[in-house]
């Protein structure tokens, strides 16, 4: 009886879609990140400003009391008048305080991303796991999207989830359901701000993570990127008095676009917000090019 050798056979089963493949990578990465000691405590500490946001949203229906309260946490009364104008509607007030919340959250987001992000790719490089991924029907795009989703989960914990929950509670507790129709631009701003922070922070930290097998070195590189650019903004702005110095800072550029998404007076009014958009877009495109190039090269090495 002849013996036939079994060679390669084409897989005839049902293939999962790209989103499903990326979600599998994201689920694994998120579960591993949650095992890190102290991460949950860091996230809980990071959402502490949400309690201030909740109080401000509740008080927004009481205009006079709110202006006094906002003067302590956001602006003085004169600055508040310039920001919202003479008409103190709930919609305008919500746009201002939610934009403030997203700016407050930039520091907690940077801290959590520093704790979670560096290991996302560098750990795979250290244990030579890329071939394990690519031995399955997973492309480089699937791999990068999956890793980016891990960052998106933790950014959502600090920004999107508390903001949306407080928005919904604010609508429910408002005096009229009409508030939902008046404040929908705030909800759009929340989603836009979340996507902005996720893309900028996620792409940059993944690009840094692809440069080294040592997660500690990646964490230092990412932290220095955030700190040095912000310090450059402060030094150049104070020493030379340049109005465009905020373009040197990642945090300042994100803050500038966040205020624009909420249709609030920009943080750095003399310079048009499109300049910050151009800077961040250029940084993200360069980081994406570096990231995919590194993943391609490392795939060949392994």
N, C-alpha and C positions, 0 to 999 in steps of 0.2 A: 504494500500500500504506500503510495507516494506521500512524502512529508513536505508540506508547503510552508515556507518561511513567511511569517506575517510581517510585512513591511508597513510603510506609512499608509494610513487610511484617512481619508478626508472626514472631518467631523460632520456628522449629519444631524446633530441635535440642534436645539433652538439656541441661537446666540442672544445674549442680553444686549440691550441698547447701551450707548455710550454713557448715558446718565447713570444707569444701574451699575456699570463697571466702576465709575468714579465714586459713586456712593459707597460701594464696598470698600474701596481704599480709604474713604473718609471715615467710615464707621470704625474701621480697624485703627486708624490713626487717632481718632477721638478717644476711643476706649483706652489706648495706651497712654495718651496724655493725661487722662483723668486719674490714672494710677500714680501720677507724680505727687510727691508729698507736698502738701501745702497749697496745691493749686485751687482747690475748692474754697479755701479760706481767702485766697487772693482775689478770686472772682467775687465772693460775697462782699469783701471790703471794697472792691472796685465799683459795685453798684450802690454804694452808700449815697452818692449824690442823687440817686433816684428818689430817695425819701424827701429831699429838698424840692425836687421837681414836682412830686405829688402834692406837697403843701402849696406850692405856687399855683399849680393848676386848679386846686380846690378854691384858693382865694381869688382866682382871676375873675370870678363872677361878681366879686365885691370890689369894684374898681378902686375906690379911695383907700380901702385897707390894703389892697394889693400893691398899690404904688409905694406905700410906706414900707411894706415888706420887701418889695423888689429893690428898693434903694439900699437895703442891707446886703443883699446877695448878688445883685447884678449891677445896677447903676445908681447914681445919685438921681434925685428927682429931675434936675435940669437935663441930664443926659437922657433920662427916660423920655422926657417930653420931645427931645430931638429925634429919638429913635422911633417912637410910635406915632408922633404927631399929636394933633389935638383930639382925634377920635380914638377913644380907648375901647375898642370893641374886643370881644372875647377872642375873635379870630386873630387879630393883630397881636394881642398879648400872648396867645399861645405860640404863635410863630416865633416870637422873641425868646420866650423861656425855653422852648424846645431846642432852639438853635444854641442857646447857652449850655443846655445839658450836653449836647453833642460835643461842644468845645471842651467842657469840663472832662468828658470821658476820654479825650485823646491821651491823657497821661495814664489812666488805668489800662487802656487798650495797649499802649506801647509796652507797659510793664508785663501784661499777660502774654503778649506776643513774644516778648523777649524770653519768657519762661517756656513757652510751648513751641514756637516756630523753629528755632535752630536745629532741633533734632529731626524734623520732618523728612529731610533728605539726607543730611549728614549721617544719620544713624543707618540708613540703607546703604550708604557708601561704606561705612565702617564694617558692616557685617556682610557686605557684598550681596545685597538682596535684589539688586536691579534685574539680574537674570531670572530670578524667581517671578518677578512681575511680568517680564517680557516673554517668559515661557508660556504664558497664557495669552488669550486674544486681547491684550491691553496695549494701547498705543502710548506714545509719549504724552499726547494731549490728555488722554484718560488719566495718566499718572499725575500730571501737573494739576489737572482739575480736582482730582481726589485730594491731593495735599492742600490745595487752596481752600477746599471745603472745610478742612479741619480748622484753618484760621477763621473761616466765616462763622463756624459754630461758636467759637469763643468771643468773637466780636459781637455776635448777636446776643450773647448772654449779657454783655456789658452795655449795649446800645439799643438794638432793635426790640428785644423782648420787653425790657422795662418801659421803654418809651411807648410802645404800642399798648401795653397793658394800662399804663397811666392815661393814655389818650382815650381808651375805651371807657375806663372808669370815669374820666372827666366828662365824657358825653353822657353817660348814664346818670351822673349826679347833677348835671346841668339843669337849669330851670326849664329848658325847652329842647325838644328833639331837633329843632331848627339849627341848633349849634353844630350838629353833625354835618349839615349842608354848608355851613359857613366856614368850618374849620378843616375841610378835606384837604386844602393845600398843605396844612401842617402834616397830615398823614403821608402825603407825597414826599414832603421834605424829610420825614423820618426814614422812609425807604431809600430815598436818594442818598442821604447822609450815611446810612449803613453800607450801601454798596460802594460809596466813595472810600470810606475808611477800609473796608475789606479788601478792595482791589489794591489800593496803595500799600497798605501794611502787608497784605498777603504776598503780593508779587515781590516786593523788596526783600522780605525775610526769606522767602524761598530761594531767591537769587543768591542771597548771602549763604544760605544753607547748602547750596550746591557747590560752593567753592572749597569746602573743607570737610574732612571726616571728623574733625574735632568740634563737637557741639559747643564747648566752652568758648572756643575762638570765634565761632559764628555768633554767639550771643554777644560777645564783646564788640564785634564788628557792627552788628545791628544797633546796639545801644549807642555806640560812638557815632553812627550815621545820624541817629535822631538827635543826640545831644550836641554834636559839633555843628550841625546845620542850624540848630536853634541858637547856639552861642554866637555863631557868625552873624545871624540876623540881629541879635542884640548889640554886639560890638560895633558892627558897621553902622547900624542905625544911630547909636548914641555918639560914636566918634565922628562920623562924617555927616550925620543928619540926612542920609539918603532916604527918600520916601519909598523906594522900591526894595529896601533891604529885606523885607519879609519874603521876597522871592528866593532868598537863600535858605529858608527854613522849611522843612517838610511839614512840621506842625502848623506853621503860620499859613502856608498855602492851603492845607486842608481846611483850616478854620475859615479862610477867606471864601472858599467854595461852599462850605457848609452854610454860612450865613446867606449866600446867594440862593441856595436850594430852598431856604425858608423865606426867601424874599424879604430879608431884613437888611438894614444898612450894613454894608461890608465892614469887616474888622479894620481894613486898611483902605479907607475910602479914596485917597488921592490916586491910587492905581486901580485900573479897571480889573475886575475879577477874571477876565479872559487871560490875563498874563499868568495868573496862578494856574489856570486850566492848562495853558500851554506848557508850563514848567513841569507840572505833575504828569501830563500826558507823555512828555519827552522822557521823563525818568522811568515811567512804567514801561514804555516801549523798549528802552535800552535794557531794563532789567529783564523783561520777557525774552528779548533776544539772547541775553547772556544765559538765562535759565535754560532755555531749550537747547542752546548750543552745548552747555555743560552736560545736560542729560544725554544728549546724543553722543558726545565724546566719551562719557563715563560708561555708557552702554557698550561701546566698543572695547573699552578696557577690561570690562568684566566678562 
